[in-house]
Amino acid sequence: MGILDDNSLCFVWKEQVGLLPTEIRDSIEESVHIRALHLYQGSDTHLGLIEMDGNAEIVIPGNIPLFPAEKIFTKSQRQRELGIGTGSPSKPGISTKLLVSTLEMESNADLIHEYKNIHRQVWPEIIANMNQMGIEEMALYLHGFRAFLIMEVCDSFDMDQEAERWIELPKEREWQTFVSQFQGSSEAGDSLRKWQIMHPIMMKQ
């Protein structure tokens, strides 16, 4: 899905700013031509994804309070680094969707720095597990002490139904226990569930 390609941007804004989705769309389109714009609503922080047209420079207009989030991991990049296959990608014609969720991290700059570093070295077994679960792409972003997780999955994928199977795959429980120290959770089994779902409020293709 192009919205997660390298030529894309993730940004956030706060609920108290009071921006309407149409105001964000119009302000961005005044500054740059975009191919797609997705906006998602959280409890107090919202998220946007922009797919650029061609190799255009990604710019957030300075007249609206939007803030870029830092991409710290993508499944596809780590997969290339490890030289492993994609597992069982979706067949042509199979529809996919984006699942977007957010999580408040521990308010510790040193832990955030380490969290970034470990996601440059995600274990091969964890990537293999994503393939086995049918995760086409996964991206992880940070803004301050808040993380945003974006997964491209087939339309029938249901995290509530799949979480128990996912945590039992090789090394998965160990990995989730490891990263839980940064995420304010001590339970490995809860690690896949503690992310709060963000709901789409605009999908412009």
C-alpha positions in Angstrom: 0.0 0.0 0.0 1.5 3.3 -1.2 0.6 5.2 2.0 3.3 3.3 3.8 6.0 3.6 1.1 9.2 5.5 1.7 7.7 8.5 -0.1 5.2 9.2 2.6 4.8 11.2 5.8 3.2 10.6 9.1 2.1 13.6 11.2 0.2 14.2 14.4 -2.0 16.9 15.9 -3.7 17.4 19.3 -7.4 17.2 19.9 -7.5 20.6 21.7 -6.3 22.3 18.6 -9.8 21.8 17.2 -8.8 21.3 13.6 -11.4 19.8 11.2 -10.3 17.1 8.8 -11.3 19.2 5.9 -9.1 22.1 7.2 -6.1 19.8 7.4 -6.8 18.4 3.9 -7.2 21.9 2.4 -4.1 23.3 4.1 -1.9 20.5 2.9 -3.2 20.5 -0.6 -2.5 24.2 -0.9 1.2 23.5 -0.3 1.9 20.2 -2.1 0.2 17.8 -4.4 -0.7 14.5 -2.6 -1.7 11.1 -4.0 -3.5 10.0 -0.8 -4.4 11.3 2.6 -5.6 9.2 5.6 -6.6 10.8 8.9 -7.2 8.8 12.1 -8.7 9.8 15.4 -7.4 8.9 18.8 -8.6 9.9 22.3 -6.5 13.1 22.5 -3.9 12.8 19.7 -4.8 12.3 16.0 -2.7 11.0 13.2 -2.4 11.6 9.4 -0.6 9.7 6.6 0.3 11.4 3.4 1.4 9.6 0.2 3.2 12.0 -2.1 2.9 12.2 -5.9 6.1 11.0 -7.4 9.3 12.4 -5.8 7.8 15.6 -4.6 9.3 17.0 -1.4 7.2 16.3 1.7 6.4 19.6 3.5 3.9 20.2 6.4 2.5 23.8 6.0 3.7 26.1 8.7 0.4 27.7 9.3 -1.3 24.7 10.9 -0.1 22.9 14.1 0.8 19.5 12.6 4.0 17.8 13.7 5.9 15.1 11.8 6.3 11.7 13.5 9.6 9.8 13.3 9.5 6.4 11.5 11.7 4.0 13.5 10.7 0.6 11.9 9.2 -0.9 8.8 8.8 -4.6 8.3 9.8 -4.4 4.6 13.1 -2.7 5.4 14.1 -5.1 8.2 13.1 -8.0 5.9 15.4 -6.7 3.2 18.2 -6.3 5.7 17.8 -9.9 6.9 17.5 -11.3 3.4 14.4 -13.3 4.2 11.3 -13.8 2.1 7.9 -12.3 2.5 6.2 -15.5 3.5 2.7 -15.7 2.0 1.8 -12.3 0.6 -1.8 -11.5 -0.4 -2.9 -12.9 -3.7 -3.8 -10.5 -6.5 -7.2 -9.1 -6.0 -7.3 -9.6 -2.2 -8.3 -6.4 -0.5 -6.2 -5.0 2.4 -6.8 -2.4 5.1 -4.8 -0.4 7.5 -5.0 -0.9 11.2 -3.7 2.1 13.2 -3.2 2.2 16.9 -1.3 4.2 19.5 0.4 3.8 22.8 1.8 6.1 25.4 5.4 5.2 26.2 7.4 5.5 29.4 8.3 9.2 29.8 12.0 8.6 29.8 14.3 9.9 27.0 16.9 7.3 27.5 14.3 4.5 27.2 13.0 6.1 24.0 16.5 6.2 22.5 16.9 2.5 23.4 13.5 1.7 22.0 14.5 3.2 18.6 17.8 1.2 18.7 16.1 -2.2 19.3 13.7 -1.6 16.4 16.7 -1.4 14.1 17.5 -5.0 15.1 14.1 -6.7 15.3 14.7 -10.4 15.6 14.3 -12.5 12.4 11.8 -14.7 14.2 9.5 -11.7 14.8 9.6 -10.8 11.1 8.8 -14.4 10.2 5.9 -14.3 12.7 4.5 -11.2 10.9 4.6 -13.1 7.6 2.9 -16.1 9.2 0.1 -13.8 10.5 -0.4 -12.3 7.1 1.0 -8.8 8.0 1.7 -7.3 4.6 3.5 -4.3 6.0 4.1 -2.8 9.4 5.4 0.6 10.3 6.2 2.1 13.7 6.4 5.9 14.4 7.3 8.0 17.4 6.3 11.5 18.4 7.6 12.5 21.8 6.6 9.8 24.2 3.8 8.4 22.0 4.1 5.5 19.6 2.0 4.8 16.5 1.7 1.4 15.0 0.3 0.9 11.4 -0.3 -2.5 9.9 -1.5 -3.4 6.4 -3.5 -6.6 6.6 -6.1 -8.4 4.7 -9.7 -7.2 5.2 -10.7 -10.2 7.2 -7.9 -9.8 9.8 -9.2 -9.3 13.3 -6.6 -8.5 16.0 -8.9 -9.6 18.9 -9.1 -13.0 17.3 -5.5 -13.3 16.2 -3.6 -12.0 19.3 -3.6 -15.3 21.2 -2.3 -17.2 18.2 0.3 -14.5 17.5 1.8 -14.4 21.0 2.4 -18.2 20.9 4.6 -18.1 17.7 8.4 -18.7 18.1 10.2 -16.0 20.2 7.1 -13.7 20.1 6.3 -13.9 23.9 10.0 -13.2 24.6 10.1 -10.2 22.3 6.9 -8.7 23.7 8.2 -9.1 27.2 11.4 -7.4 26.1 9.7 -4.3 24.6 7.1 -4.1 27.4 9.7 -2.4 29.6 9.4 0.7 27.3 5.7 0.5 27.0 4.5 0.6 30.6 3.4 -3.0 30.6 4.8 -6.0 32.4 2.6 -8.7 30.8 3.8 -10.1 27.5 0.4 -11.5 26.6 -1.1 -8.0 27.0 1.6 -6.4 24.8 -0.3 -7.0 21.5 -3.6 -5.8 23.1 -2.6 -2.7 24.9 -2.4 -0.6 21.8 -5.5 1.7 21.5 -7.2 1.6 18.1 -7.4 4.8 16.1 -10.4 5.2 13.9 -10.4 6.6 10.4 -12.0 10.0 9.9 -10.9 10.7 6.3 -9.6 8.5 3.5 -8.7 10.5 0.4 -7.3 8.4 -2.5 
